[in-house]
């Protein structure tokens, strides 16, 4: 049985590194394209979630600043 591998995808930089690794693995014939596409899809989904979280954090900060000014 193959050893389980894990990729850290907590930041946009992590996603960028993972995509770079996957691209190089495909070019070197180390991973099949179906598996690579699955990883790329997951990276894109995670990146979208990270962006949404960052936008929500900024909105929350702006609301807090606005409430301080109004109230």
CHARMM-style PDB file with segment names, atoms N, HN, CA, C and O in Angstrom:
ATOM      1  N   UNK     1       0.837  -1.181   0.000  1.00  0.00      PROA
ATOM      2  CA  UNK     1       0.000   0.000   0.000  1.00  0.00      PROA
ATOM      3  C   UNK     1       0.880   1.242   0.000  1.00  0.00      PROA
ATOM      4  O   UNK     1       1.893   1.291   0.699  1.00  0.00      PROA
ATOM      5  N   UNK     2       0.497   2.239  -0.779  1.00  0.00      PROA
ATOM      6  HN  UNK     2      -0.325   2.199  -1.346  1.00  0.00      PROA
ATOM      7  CA  UNK     2       1.275   3.471  -0.897  1.00  0.00      PROA
ATOM      8  C   UNK     2       1.150   4.310   0.372  1.00  0.00      PROA
ATOM      9  O   UNK     2       0.136   4.270   1.070  1.00  0.00      PROA
ATOM     10  N   UNK     3       2.194   5.059   0.648  1.00  0.00      PROA
ATOM     11  HN  UNK     3       3.018   5.091   0.081  1.00  0.00      PROA
ATOM     12  CA  UNK     3       2.190   5.947   1.799  1.00  0.00      PROA
ATOM     13  C   UNK     3       1.272   7.119   1.523  1.00  0.00      PROA
ATOM     14  O   UNK     3       1.295   7.697   0.436  1.00  0.00      PROA
ATOM     15  N   UNK     4       0.455   7.472   2.523  1.00  0.00      PROA
ATOM     16  HN  UNK     4       0.437   7.002   3.406  1.00  0.00      PROA
ATOM     17  CA  UNK     4      -0.450   8.617   2.370  1.00  0.00      PROA
ATOM     18  C   UNK     4       0.370   9.894   2.275  1.00  0.00      PROA
ATOM     19  O   UNK     4       1.331  10.090   3.019  1.00  0.00      PROA
ATOM     20  N   UNK     5      -0.029  10.764   1.341  1.00  0.00      PROA
ATOM     21  HN  UNK     5      -0.809  10.605   0.736  1.00  0.00      PROA
ATOM     22  CA  UNK     5       0.651  12.047   1.169  1.00  0.00      PROA
ATOM     23  C   UNK     5      -0.323  13.148   1.518  1.00  0.00      PROA
ATOM     24  O   UNK     5      -1.524  13.014   1.285  1.00  0.00      PROA
ATOM     25  N   UNK     6       0.175  14.226   2.071  1.00  0.00      PROA
ATOM     26  HN  UNK     6       1.150  14.335   2.261  1.00  0.00      PROA
ATOM     27  CA  UNK     6      -0.666  15.351   2.443  1.00  0.00      PROA
ATOM     28  C   UNK     6      -0.067  16.629   1.864  1.00  0.00      PROA
ATOM     29  O   UNK     6       1.150  16.786   1.764  1.00  0.00      PROA
ATOM     30  N   UNK     7      -0.965  17.535   1.487  1.00  0.00      PROA
ATOM     31  HN  UNK     7      -1.953  17.408   1.568  1.00  0.00      PROA
ATOM     32  CA  UNK     7      -0.555  18.839   0.975  1.00  0.00      PROA
ATOM     33  C   UNK     7      -1.206  19.888   1.854  1.00  0.00      PROA
ATOM     34  O   UNK     7      -2.409  19.834   2.108  1.00  0.00      PROA
ATOM     35  N   UNK     8      -0.417  20.836   2.318  1.00  0.00      PROA
ATOM     36  HN  UNK     8       0.561  20.880   2.112  1.00  0.00      PROA
ATOM     37  CA  UNK     8      -0.969  21.945   3.089  1.00  0.00      PROA
ATOM     38  C   UNK     8      -1.542  22.967   2.112  1.00  0.00      PROA
ATOM     39  O   UNK     8      -0.834  23.460   1.234  1.00  0.00      PROA
ATOM     40  N   UNK     9      -2.819  23.282   2.268  1.00  0.00      PROA
ATOM     41  HN  UNK     9      -3.394  22.882   2.982  1.00  0.00      PROA
ATOM     42  CA  UNK     9      -3.494  24.230   1.374  1.00  0.00      PROA
ATOM     43  C   UNK     9      -4.241  25.279   2.210  1.00  0.00      PROA
ATOM     44  O   UNK     9      -5.426  25.531   1.994  1.00  0.00      PROA
ATOM     45  N   UNK    10      -3.536  25.877   3.156  1.00  0.00      PROA
ATOM     46  HN  UNK    10      -2.573  25.672   3.332  1.00  0.00      PROA
ATOM     47  CA  UNK    10      -4.173  26.829   4.062  1.00  0.00      PROA
ATOM     48  C   UNK    10      -4.070  28.275   3.592  1.00  0.00      PROA
ATOM     49  O   UNK    10      -4.847  29.124   4.029  1.00  0.00      PROA
ATOM     50  N   UNK    11      -3.130  28.559   2.717  1.00  0.00      PROA
ATOM     51  HN  UNK    11      -2.499  27.869   2.363  1.00  0.00      PROA
ATOM     52  CA  UNK    11      -2.940  29.924   2.241  1.00  0.00      PROA
ATOM     53  C   UNK    11      -2.834  29.919   0.719  1.00  0.00      PROA
ATOM     54  O   UNK    11      -2.566  28.880   0.116  1.00  0.00      PROA
ATOM     55  N   UNK    12      -3.045  31.083   0.098  1.00  0.00      PROA
ATOM     56  HN  UNK    12      -3.262  31.927   0.588  1.00  0.00      PROA
ATOM     57  CA  UNK    12      -2.844  31.142  -1.356  1.00  0.00      PROA
ATOM     58  C   UNK    12      -1.435  30.714  -1.770  1.00  0.00      PROA
ATOM     59  O   UNK    12      -1.257  30.113  -2.829  1.00  0.00      PROA
ATOM     60  N   UNK    13      -0.450  31.016  -0.953  1.00  0.00      PROA
ATOM     61  HN  UNK    13      -0.595  31.504  -0.092  1.00  0.00      PROA
ATOM     62  CA  UNK    13       0.926  30.602  -1.263  1.00  0.00      PROA
ATOM     63  C   UNK    13       1.051  29.078  -1.245  1.00  0.00      PROA
ATOM     64  O   UNK    13       1.750  28.503  -2.079  1.00  0.00      PROA
ATOM     65  N   UNK    14       0.377  28.424  -0.299  1.00  0.00      PROA
ATOM     66  HN  UNK    14      -0.190  28.891   0.379  1.00  0.00      PROA
ATOM     67  CA  UNK    14       0.378  26.956  -0.254  1.00  0.00      PROA
ATOM     68  C   UNK    14      -0.239  26.382  -1.528  1.00  0.00      PROA
ATOM     69  O   UNK    14       0.280  25.426  -2.103  1.00  0.00      PROA
ATOM     70  N   UNK    15      -1.357  26.978  -1.965  1.00  0.00      PROA
ATOM     71  HN  UNK    15      -1.779  27.755  -1.498  1.00  0.00      PROA
ATOM     72  CA  UNK    15      -2.037  26.514  -3.169  1.00  0.00      PROA
ATOM     73  C   UNK    15      -1.128  26.692  -4.386  1.00  0.00      PROA
ATOM     74  O   UNK    15      -1.032  25.805  -5.234  1.00  0.00      PROA
ATOM     75  N   UNK    16      -0.465  27.841  -4.460  1.00  0.00      PROA
ATOM     76  HN  UNK    16      -0.543  28.561  -3.770  1.00  0.00      PROA
ATOM     77  CA  UNK    16       0.452  28.106  -5.571  1.00  0.00      PROA
ATOM     78  C   UNK    16       1.561  27.060  -5.611  1.00  0.00      PROA
ATOM     79  O   UNK    16       1.885  26.542  -6.680  1.00  0.00      PROA
ATOM     80  N   UNK    17       2.143  26.747  -4.461  1.00  0.00      PROA
ATOM     81  HN  UNK    17       1.880  27.168  -3.593  1.00  0.00      PROA
ATOM     82  CA  UNK    17       3.207  25.738  -4.404  1.00  0.00      PROA
ATOM     83  C   UNK    17       2.689  24.365  -4.823  1.00  0.00      PROA
ATOM     84  O   UNK    17       3.365  23.631  -5.544  1.00  0.00      PROA
ATOM     85  N   UNK    18       1.485  24.025  -4.365  1.00  0.00      PROA
ATOM     86  HN  UNK    18       0.936  24.622  -3.779  1.00  0.00      PROA
ATOM     87  CA  UNK    18       0.911  22.720  -4.713  1.00  0.00      PROA
ATOM     88  C   UNK    18       0.657  22.624  -6.211  1.00  0.00      PROA
ATOM     89  O   UNK    18       0.957  21.603  -6.830  1.00  0.00      PROA
ATOM     90  N   UNK    19       0.108  23.679  -6.792  1.00  0.00      PROA
ATOM     91  HN  UNK    19      -0.136  24.508  -6.290  1.00  0.00      PROA
ATOM     92  CA  UNK    19      -0.141  23.668  -8.238  1.00  0.00      PROA
ATOM     93  C   UNK    19       1.163  23.569  -9.016  1.00  0.00      PROA
ATOM     94  O   UNK    19       1.227  22.886 -10.038  1.00  0.00      PROA
ATOM     95  N   UNK    20       2.189  24.239  -8.543  1.00  0.00      PROA
ATOM     96  HN  UNK    20       2.137  24.794  -7.713  1.00  0.00      PROA
ATOM     97  CA  UNK    20       3.498  24.155  -9.184  1.00  0.00      PROA
ATOM     98  C   UNK    20       4.040  22.725  -9.136  1.00  0.00      PROA
ATOM     99  O   UNK    20       4.570  22.215 -10.123  1.00  0.00      PROA
ATOM    100  N   UNK    21       3.899  22.094  -7.980  1.00  0.00      PROA
ATOM    101  HN  UNK    21       3.468  22.509  -7.178  1.00  0.00      PROA
ATOM    102  CA  UNK    21       4.363  20.710  -7.833  1.00  0.00      PROA
ATOM    103  C   UNK    21       3.605  19.775  -8.763  1.00  0.00      PROA
ATOM    104  O   UNK    21       4.199  18.919  -9.418  1.00  0.00      PROA
ATOM    105  N   UNK    22       2.281  19.946  -8.816  1.00  0.00      PROA
ATOM    106  HN  UNK    22       1.798  20.642  -8.284  1.00  0.00      PROA
ATOM    107  CA  UNK    22       1.455  19.087  -9.661  1.00  0.00      PROA
ATOM    108  C   UNK    22       1.833  19.273 -11.132  1.00  0.00      PROA
ATOM    109  O   UNK    22       1.963  18.299 -11.873  1.00  0.00      PROA
ATOM    110  N   UNK    23       2.006  20.525 -11.546  1.00  0.00      PROA
ATOM    111  HN  UNK    23       1.900  21.316 -10.944  1.00  0.00      PROA
ATOM    112  CA  UNK    23       2.394  20.788 -12.934  1.00  0.00      PROA
ATOM    113  C   UNK    23       3.719  20.109 -13.270  1.00  0.00      PROA
ATOM    114  O   UNK    23       3.856  19.500 -14.331  1.00  0.00      PROA
ATOM    115  N   UNK    24       4.678  20.210 -12.381  1.00  0.00      PROA
ATOM    116  HN  UNK    24       4.567  20.705 -11.519  1.00  0.00      PROA
ATOM    117  CA  UNK    24       5.976  19.571 -12.621  1.00  0.00      PROA
ATOM    118  C   UNK    24       5.857  18.051 -12.640  1.00  0.00      PROA
ATOM    119  O   UNK    24       6.523  17.382 -13.431  1.00  0.00      PROA
ATOM    120  N   UNK    25       5.015  17.511 -11.779  1.00  0.00      PROA
ATOM    121  HN  UNK    25       4.474  18.054 -11.137  1.00  0.00      PROA
ATOM    122  CA  UNK    25       4.822  16.062 -11.754  1.00  0.00      PROA
ATOM    123  C   UNK    25       4.193  15.565 -13.059  1.00  0.00      PROA
ATOM    124  O   UNK    25       4.567  14.509 -13.570  1.00  0.00      PROA
ATOM    125  N   UNK    26       3.246  16.325 -13.589  1.00  0.00      PROA
ATOM    126  HN  UNK    26       2.943  17.183 -13.174  1.00  0.00      PROA
ATOM    127  CA  UNK    26       2.634  15.950 -14.869  1.00  0.00      PROA
ATOM    128  C   UNK    26       3.680  15.998 -15.978  1.00  0.00      PROA
ATOM    129  O   UNK    26       3.775  15.076 -16.787  1.00  0.00      PROA
ATOM    130  N   UNK    27       4.462  17.072 -16.013  1.00  0.00      PROA
ATOM    131  HN  UNK    27       4.385  17.821 -15.355  1.00  0.00      PROA
ATOM    132  CA  UNK    27       5.492  17.210 -17.044  1.00  0.00      PROA
ATOM    133  C   UNK    27       6.523  16.086 -16.990  1.00  0.00      PROA
ATOM    134  O   UNK    27       7.055  15.671 -18.020  1.00  0.00      PROA
ATOM    135  N   UNK    28       6.800  15.598 -15.783  1.00  0.00      PROA
ATOM    136  HN  UNK    28       6.368  15.936 -14.946  1.00  0.00      PROA
ATOM    137  CA  UNK    28       7.802  14.548 -15.608  1.00  0.00      PROA
ATOM    138  C   UNK    28       7.208  13.145 -15.631  1.00  0.00      PROA
ATOM    139  O   UNK    28       7.918  12.164 -15.409  1.00  0.00      PROA
ATOM    140  N   UNK    29       5.902  13.045 -15.900  1.00  0.00      PROA
ATOM    141  HN  UNK    29       5.324  13.841 -16.081  1.00  0.00      PROA
ATOM    142  CA  UNK    29       5.264  11.736 -15.971  1.00  0.00      PROA
ATOM    143  C   UNK    29       5.142  11.036 -14.634  1.00  0.00      PROA
ATOM    144  O   UNK    29       5.040   9.810 -14.587  1.00  0.00      PROA
ATOM    145  N   UNK    30       5.151  11.796 -13.538  1.00  0.00      PROA
ATOM    146  HN  UNK    30       5.234  12.792 -13.577  1.00  0.00      PROA
ATOM    147  CA  UNK    30       5.095  11.212 -12.199  1.00  0.00      PROA
ATOM    148  C   UNK    30       3.665  11.066 -11.680  1.00  0.00      PROA
ATOM    149  O   UNK    30       3.439  10.413 -10.661  1.00  0.00      PROA
ATOM    150  N   UNK    31       2.693  11.676 -12.379  1.00  0.00      PROA
ATOM    151  HN  UNK    31       2.876  12.207 -13.206  1.00  0.00      PROA
ATOM    152  CA  UNK    31       1.302  11.626 -11.954  1.00  0.00      PROA
ATOM    153  C   UNK    31       0.434  11.636 -13.212  1.00  0.00      PROA
ATOM    154  O   UNK    31       0.757  12.302 -14.196  1.00  0.00      PROA
ATOM    155  N   UNK    32      -0.669  10.890 -13.169  1.00  0.00      PROA
ATOM    156  HN  UNK    32      -0.932  10.348 -12.370  1.00  0.00      PROA
ATOM    157  CA  UNK    32      -1.535  10.869 -14.343  1.00  0.00      PROA
ATOM    158  C   UNK    32      -2.409  12.127 -14.357  1.00  0.00      PROA
ATOM    159  O   UNK    32      -2.653  12.744 -13.320  1.00  0.00      PROA
ATOM    160  N   UNK    33      -2.867  12.484 -15.543  1.00  0.00      PROA
ATOM    161  HN  UNK    33      -2.669  11.982 -16.385  1.00  0.00      PROA
ATOM    162  CA  UNK    33      -3.597  13.745 -15.697  1.00  0.00      PROA
ATOM    163  C   UNK    33      -4.932  13.744 -14.964  1.00  0.00      PROA
ATOM    164  O   UNK    33      -5.380  14.800 -14.519  1.00  0.00      PROA
ATOM    165  N   UNK    34      -5.575  12.601 -14.826  1.00  0.00      PROA
ATOM    166  HN  UNK    34      -5.212  11.742 -15.187  1.00  0.00      PROA
ATOM    167  CA  UNK    34      -6.847  12.542 -14.100  1.00  0.00      PROA
ATOM    168  C   UNK    34      -6.633  12.907 -12.636  1.00  0.00      PROA
ATOM    169  O   UNK    34      -7.401  13.686 -12.073  1.00  0.00      PROA
ATOM    170  N   UNK    35      -5.616  12.361 -12.028  1.00  0.00      PROA
ATOM    171  HN  UNK    35      -4.992  11.727 -12.485  1.00  0.00      PROA
ATOM    172  CA  UNK    35      -5.309  12.682 -10.630  1.00  0.00      PROA
ATOM    173  C   UNK    35      -4.883  14.150 -10.517  1.00  0.00      PROA
ATOM    174  O   UNK    35      -5.273  14.836  -9.573  1.00  0.00      PROA
ATOM    175  N   UNK    36      -4.095  14.627 -11.463  1.00  0.00      PROA
ATOM    176  HN  UNK    36      -3.778  14.069 -12.230  1.00  0.00      PROA
ATOM    177  CA  UNK    36      -3.664  16.024 -11.449  1.00  0.00      PROA
ATOM    178  C   UNK    36      -4.865  16.959 -11.547  1.00  0.00      PROA
ATOM    179  O   UNK    36      -4.944  17.952 -10.824  1.00  0.00      PROA
ATOM    180  N   UNK    37      -5.802  16.641 -12.443  1.00  0.00      PROA
ATOM    181  HN  UNK    37      -5.738  15.834 -13.031  1.00  0.00      PROA
ATOM    182  CA  UNK    37      -6.999  17.468 -12.582  1.00  0.00      PROA
ATOM    183  C   UNK    37      -7.816  17.495 -11.293  1.00  0.00      PROA
ATOM    184  O   UNK    37      -8.376  18.531 -10.934  1.00  0.00      PROA
ATOM    185  N   UNK    38      -7.886  16.377 -10.607  1.00  0.00      PROA
ATOM    186  HN  UNK    38      -7.431  15.536 -10.899  1.00  0.00      PROA
ATOM    187  CA  UNK    38      -8.602  16.318  -9.336  1.00  0.00      PROA
ATOM    188  C   UNK    38      -7.946  17.239  -8.310  1.00  0.00      PROA
ATOM    189  O   UNK    38      -8.635  17.966  -7.594  1.00  0.00      PROA
ATOM    190  N   UNK    39      -6.630  17.207  -8.241  1.00  0.00      PROA
ATOM    191  HN  UNK    39      -6.071  16.616  -8.822  1.00  0.00      PROA
ATOM    192  CA  UNK    39      -5.901  18.060  -7.297  1.00  0.00      PROA
ATOM    193  C   UNK    39      -6.079  19.526  -7.674  1.00  0.00      PROA
ATOM    194  O   UNK    39      -6.286  20.369  -6.800  1.00  0.00      PROA
ATOM    195  N   UNK    40      -6.001  19.836  -8.958  1.00  0.00      PROA
ATOM    196  HN  UNK    40      -5.833  19.152  -9.668  1.00  0.00      PROA
ATOM    197  CA  UNK    40      -6.173  21.217  -9.421  1.00  0.00      PROA
ATOM    198  C   UNK    40      -7.570  21.720  -9.089  1.00  0.00      PROA
ATOM    199  O   UNK    40      -7.728  22.857  -8.645  1.00  0.00      PROA
ATOM    200  N   UNK    41      -8.575  20.896  -9.297  1.00  0.00      PROA
ATOM    201  HN  UNK    41      -8.447  19.972  -9.658  1.00  0.00      PROA
ATOM    202  CA  UNK    41      -9.953  21.272  -8.964  1.00  0.00      PROA
ATOM    203  C   UNK    41     -10.070  21.573  -7.468  1.00  0.00      PROA
ATOM    204  O   UNK    41     -10.677  22.570  -7.078  1.00  0.00      PROA
ATOM    205  N   UNK    42      -9.491  20.714  -6.641  1.00  0.00      PROA
ATOM    206  HN  UNK    42      -8.998  19.904  -6.959  1.00  0.00      PROA
ATOM    207  CA  UNK    42      -9.532  20.929  -5.195  1.00  0.00      PROA
ATOM    208  C   UNK    42      -8.811  22.224  -4.819  1.00  0.00      PROA
ATOM    209  O   UNK    42      -9.287  22.974  -3.968  1.00  0.00      PROA
ATOM    210  N   UNK    43      -7.677  22.484  -5.443  1.00  0.00      PROA
ATOM    211  HN  UNK    43      -7.290  21.875  -6.135  1.00  0.00      PROA
ATOM    212  CA  UNK    43      -6.930  23.718  -5.170  1.00  0.00      PROA
ATOM    213  C   UNK    43      -7.762  24.951  -5.522  1.00  0.00      PROA
ATOM    214  O   UNK    43      -7.798  25.917  -4.760  1.00  0.00      PROA
ATOM    215  N   UNK    44      -8.421  24.915  -6.660  1.00  0.00      PROA
ATOM    216  HN  UNK    44      -8.392  24.129  -7.278  1.00  0.00      PROA
ATOM    217  CA  UNK    44      -9.254  26.040  -7.071  1.00  0.00      PROA
ATOM    218  C   UNK    44     -10.424  26.247  -6.116  1.00  0.00      PROA
ATOM    219  O   UNK    44     -10.782  27.383  -5.806  1.00  0.00      PROA
ATOM    220  N   UNK    45     -11.016  25.163  -5.653  1.00  0.00      PROA
ATOM    221  HN  UNK    45     -10.725  24.240  -5.905  1.00  0.00      PROA
ATOM    222  CA  UNK    45     -12.121  25.268  -4.704  1.00  0.00      PROA
ATOM    223  C   UNK    45     -11.651  25.848  -3.376  1.00  0.00      PROA
ATOM    224  O   UNK    45     -12.314  26.709  -2.797  1.00  0.00      PROA
ATOM    225  N   UNK    46     -10.522  25.380  -2.903  1.00  0.00      PROA
ATOM    226  HN  UNK    46      -9.984  24.680  -3.373  1.00  0.00      PROA
ATOM    227  CA  UNK    46      -9.973  25.878  -1.640  1.00  0.00      PROA
ATOM    228  C   UNK    46      -9.574  27.337  -1.774  1.00  0.00      PROA
ATOM    229  O   UNK    46      -9.814  28.131  -0.865  1.00  0.00      PROA
ATOM    230  N   UNK    47      -8.969  27.697  -2.895  1.00  0.00      PROA
ATOM    231  HN  UNK    47      -8.774  27.052  -3.634  1.00  0.00      PROA
ATOM    232  CA  UNK    47      -8.579  29.090  -3.117  1.00  0.00      PROA
ATOM    233  C   UNK    47      -9.807  30.005  -3.110  1.00  0.00      PROA
ATOM    234  O   UNK    47      -9.756  31.107  -2.564  1.00  0.00      PROA
ATOM    235  N   UNK    48     -10.907  29.552  -3.715  1.00  0.00      PROA
ATOM    236  HN  UNK    48     -10.948  28.657  -4.159  1.00  0.00      PROA
ATOM    237  CA  UNK    48     -12.142  30.327  -3.687  1.00  0.00      PROA
ATOM    238  C   UNK    48     -12.661  30.509  -2.271  1.00  0.00      PROA
ATOM    239  O   UNK    48     -13.130  31.589  -1.910  1.00  0.00      PROA
ATOM    240  N   UNK    49     -12.579  29.456  -1.470  1.00  0.00      PROA
ATOM    241  HN  UNK    49     -12.198  28.579  -1.763  1.00  0.00      PROA
ATOM    242  CA  UNK    49     -13.019  29.544  -0.078  1.00  0.00      PROA
ATOM    243  C   UNK    49     -12.132  30.492   0.724  1.00  0.00      PROA
ATOM    244  O   UNK    49     -12.631  31.243   1.562  1.00  0.00      PROA
ATOM    245  N   UNK    50     -10.837  30.464   0.477  1.00  0.00      PROA
ATOM    246  HN  UNK    50     -10.432  29.853  -0.203  1.00  0.00      PROA
ATOM    247  CA  UNK    50      -9.911  31.372   1.161  1.00  0.00      PROA
ATOM    248  C   UNK    50     -10.252  32.813   0.804  1.00  0.00      PROA
ATOM    249  O   UNK    50     -10.291  33.678   1.680  1.00  0.00      PROA
ATOM    250  N   UNK    51     -10.498  33.073  -0.467  1.00  0.00      PROA
ATOM    251  HN  UNK    51     -10.466  32.371  -1.178  1.00  0.00      PROA
ATOM    252  CA  UNK    51     -10.852  34.429  -0.907  1.00  0.00      PROA
ATOM    253  C   UNK    51     -12.140  34.904  -0.244  1.00  0.00      PROA
ATOM    254  O   UNK    51     -12.233  36.047   0.204  1.00  0.00      PROA
ATOM    255  N   UNK    52     -13.130  34.020  -0.184  1.00  0.00      PROA
ATOM    256  HN  UNK    52     -13.055  33.091  -0.547  1.00  0.00      PROA
ATOM    257  CA  UNK    52     -14.393  34.371   0.455  1.00  0.00      PROA
ATOM    258  C   UNK    52     -14.179  34.691   1.929  1.00  0.00      PROA
ATOM    259  O   UNK    52     -14.737  35.664   2.438  1.00  0.00      PROA
ATOM    260  N   UNK    53     -13.380  33.887   2.616  1.00  0.00      PROA
ATOM    261  HN  UNK    53     -12.927  33.097   2.203  1.00  0.00      PROA
ATOM    262  CA  UNK    53     -13.086  34.142   4.032  1.00  0.00      PROA
ATOM    263  C   UNK    53     -12.381  35.481   4.219  1.00  0.00      PROA
ATOM    264  O   UNK    53     -12.700  36.228   5.144  1.00  0.00      PROA
ATOM    265  N   UNK    54     -11.421  35.786   3.344  1.00  0.00      PROA
ATOM    266  HN  UNK    54     -11.161  35.179   2.593  1.00  0.00      PROA
ATOM    267  CA  UNK    54     -10.693  37.051   3.444  1.00  0.00      PROA
ATOM    268  C   UNK    54     -11.611  38.241   3.180  1.00  0.00      PROA
ATOM    269  O   UNK    54     -11.504  39.267   3.853  1.00  0.00      PROA
ATOM    270  N   UNK    55     -12.505  38.112   2.214  1.00  0.00      PROA
ATOM    271  HN  UNK    55     -12.591  37.279   1.668  1.00  0.00      PROA
ATOM    272  CA  UNK    55     -13.455  39.187   1.924  1.00  0.00      PROA
ATOM    273  C   UNK    55     -14.399  39.401   3.100  1.00  0.00      PROA
ATOM    274  O   UNK    55     -14.700  40.543   3.448  1.00  0.00      PROA
ATOM    275  N   UNK    56     -14.867  38.326   3.712  1.00  0.00      PROA
ATOM    276  HN  UNK    56     -14.623  37.399   3.429  1.00  0.00      PROA
ATOM    277  CA  UNK    56     -15.759  38.446   4.857  1.00  0.00      PROA
ATOM    278  C   UNK    56     -15.054  39.114   6.024  1.00  0.00      PROA
ATOM    279  O   UNK    56     -15.653  39.917   6.739  1.00  0.00      PROA
ATOM    280  N   UNK    57     -13.790  38.786   6.219  1.00  0.00      PROA
ATOM    281  HN  UNK    57     -13.303  38.133   5.638  1.00  0.00      PROA
ATOM    282  CA  UNK    57     -13.017  39.410   7.291  1.00  0.00      PROA
ATOM    283  C   UNK    57     -12.914  40.918   7.056  1.00  0.00      PROA
ATOM    284  O   UNK    57     -13.067  41.702   7.993  1.00  0.00      PROA
ATOM    285  N   UNK    58     -12.659  41.326   5.818  1.00  0.00      PROA
ATOM    286  HN  UNK    58     -12.535  40.689   5.057  1.00  0.00      PROA
ATOM    287  CA  UNK    58     -12.572  42.752   5.500  1.00  0.00      PROA
ATOM    288  C   UNK    58     -13.915  43.441   5.692  1.00  0.00      PROA
ATOM    289  O   UNK    58     -13.970  44.560   6.202  1.00  0.00      PROA
ATOM    290  N   UNK    59     -14.993  42.787   5.289  1.00  0.00      PROA
ATOM    291  HN  UNK    59     -14.949  41.878   4.875  1.00  0.00      PROA
ATOM    292  CA  UNK    59     -16.332  43.353   5.478  1.00  0.00      PROA
ATOM    293  C   UNK    59     -16.618  43.539   6.962  1.00  0.00      PROA
ATOM    294  O   UNK    59     -17.125  44.582   7.375  1.00  0.00      PROA
ATOM    295  N   UNK    60     -16.293  42.532   7.761  1.00  0.00      PROA
ATOM    296  HN  UNK    60     -15.881  41.685   7.426  1.00  0.00      PROA
ATOM    297  CA  UNK    60     -16.511  42.622   9.205  1.00  0.00      PROA
ATOM    298  C   UNK    60     -15.721  43.783   9.812  1.00  0.00      PROA
ATOM    299  O   UNK    60     -16.232  44.505  10.669  1.00  0.00      PROA
ATOM    300  N   UNK    61     -14.462  43.962   9.362  1.00  0.00      PROA
ATOM    301  HN  UNK    61     -14.047  43.376   8.666  1.00  0.00      PROA
ATOM    302  CA  UNK    61     -13.639  45.064   9.864  1.00  0.00      PROA
ATOM    303  C   UNK    61     -14.236  46.415   9.481  1.00  0.00      PROA
ATOM    304  O   UNK    61     -14.259  47.340  10.294  1.00  0.00      PROA
ATOM    305  N   UNK    62     -14.719  46.529   8.242  1.00  0.00      PROA
ATOM    306  HN  UNK    62     -14.700  45.778   7.582  1.00  0.00      PROA
ATOM    307  CA  UNK    62     -15.329  47.779   7.791  1.00  0.00      PROA
ATOM    308  C   UNK    62     -16.610  48.073   8.564  1.00  0.00      PROA
ATOM    309  O   UNK    62     -16.857  49.222   8.932  1.00  0.00      PROA
ATOM    310  N   UNK    63     -17.421  47.059   8.811  1.00  0.00      PROA
ATOM    311  HN  UNK    63     -17.220  46.126   8.512  1.00  0.00      PROA
ATOM    312  CA  UNK    63     -18.636  47.246   9.593  1.00  0.00      PROA
ATOM    313  C   UNK    63     -18.311  47.709  11.010  1.00  0.00      PROA
ATOM    314  O   UNK    63     -18.994  48.571  11.563  1.00  0.00      PROA
ATOM    315  N   UNK    64     -17.275  47.134  11.585  1.00  0.00      PROA
ATOM    316  HN  UNK    64     -16.720  46.434  11.136  1.00  0.00      PROA
ATOM    317  CA  UNK    64     -16.860  47.526  12.931  1.00  0.00      PROA
ATOM    318  C   UNK    64     -16.404  48.996  12.937  1.00  0.00      PROA
ATOM    319  O   UNK    64     -16.764  49.749  13.842  1.00  0.00      PROA
ATOM    320  N   UNK    65     -15.630  49.397  11.954  1.00  0.00      PROA
ATOM    321  HN  UNK    65     -15.337  48.785  11.219  1.00  0.00      PROA
ATOM    322  CA  UNK    65     -15.200  50.793  11.864  1.00  0.00      PROA
ATOM    323  C   UNK    65     -16.392  51.735  11.679  1.00  0.00      PROA
ATOM    324  O   UNK    65     -16.448  52.801  12.291  1.00  0.00      PROA
ATOM    325  N   UNK    66     -17.329  51.340  10.842  1.00  0.00      PROA
ATOM    326  HN  UNK    66     -17.283  50.474  10.344  1.00  0.00      PROA
ATOM    327  CA  UNK    66     -18.521  52.151  10.601  1.00  0.00      PROA
ATOM    328  C   UNK    66     -19.343  52.275  11.861  1.00  0.00      PROA
ATOM    329  O   UNK    66     -19.825  53.363  12.175  1.00  0.00      PROA
ATOM    330  N   UNK    67     -19.516  51.189  12.594  1.00  0.00      PROA
ATOM    331  HN  UNK    67     -19.125  50.305  12.339  1.00  0.00      PROA
ATOM    332  CA  UNK    67     -20.271  51.240  13.843  1.00  0.00      PROA
ATOM    333  C   UNK    67     -19.608  52.124  14.878  1.00  0.00      PROA
ATOM    334  O   UNK    67     -20.292  52.784  15.660  1.00  0.00      PROA
ATOM    335  N   UNK    68     -18.280  52.147  14.893  1.00  0.00      PROA
ATOM    336  HN  UNK    68     -17.724  51.611  14.257  1.00  0.00      PROA
ATOM    337  CA  UNK    68     -17.565  53.026  15.818  1.00  0.00      PROA
ATOM    338  C   UNK    68     -17.798  54.475  15.471  1.00  0.00      PROA
ATOM    339  O   UNK    68     -17.922  55.316  16.362  1.00  0.00      PROA
ATOM    340  N   UNK    69     -17.858  54.785  14.169  1.00  0.00      PROA
ATOM    341  HN  UNK    69     -17.757  54.102  13.446  1.00  0.00      PROA
ATOM    342  CA  UNK    69     -18.063  56.164  13.720  1.00  0.00      PROA
ATOM    343  C   UNK    69     -19.502  56.627  13.981  1.00  0.00      PROA
ATOM    344  O   UNK    69     -19.724  57.771  14.380  1.00  0.00      PROA
ATOM    345  N   UNK    70     -20.468  55.748  13.759  1.00  0.00      PROA
ATOM    346  HN  UNK    70     -20.288  54.819  13.436  1.00  0.00      PROA
ATOM    347  CA  UNK    70     -21.886  56.085  13.902  1.00  0.00      PROA
ATOM    348  C   UNK    70     -22.306  56.091  15.370  1.00  0.00      PROA
ATOM    349  O   UNK    70     -22.999  56.996  15.836  1.00  0.00      PROA
ATOM    350  N   UNK    71     -21.872  55.070  16.073  1.00  0.00      PROA
ATOM    351  HN  UNK    71     -21.309  54.335  15.695  1.00  0.00      PROA
ATOM    352  CA  UNK    71     -22.367  54.869  17.436  1.00  0.00      PROA
ATOM    353  C   UNK    71     -21.486  55.463  18.433  1.00  0.00      PROA
ATOM    354  OT1 UNK    71     -21.763  55.381  19.630  1.00  0.00      PROA
TER     355      UNK     71
END
